[in-house]
Amino acid sequence: MGPLFSSNERIIAEFFRIIFQPFIFSGLVCYVISVTLWIAALSKVPVSIAYPMLSIGYVVNAIAAHYLLGEGLTLQKALGIGVIIIGVLLLTE
């Protein structure tokens, strides 16, 4: 993408050039969707239940990294995933 801002005159144009890069734009769209879902979840569920559910993202991330990116799933990681799952289950019961 080159230098972030080459001159003050082009700062707005370069800002939009960066924002509309496919990966940046996709990330921003995903962030907007996640904030919308988070607000919707908080309107239905207490924070004490909803917030721990976010840790399920760590579990999904570790499993996806193993299958999609070939990262190792060590015993230590598997135990950590198990602890997270048990913790979430205890909080939701």
ABEGO torsion letter per residue (X at the ends): XEBABABAAAAAAAAAAAAABAAAAAAAAAAAAAAAAAAAAAAABBAAAAAAAAAAAAAAAAAAAAAAAGBBBBAAAAAAAAAAAAAAAAAAX
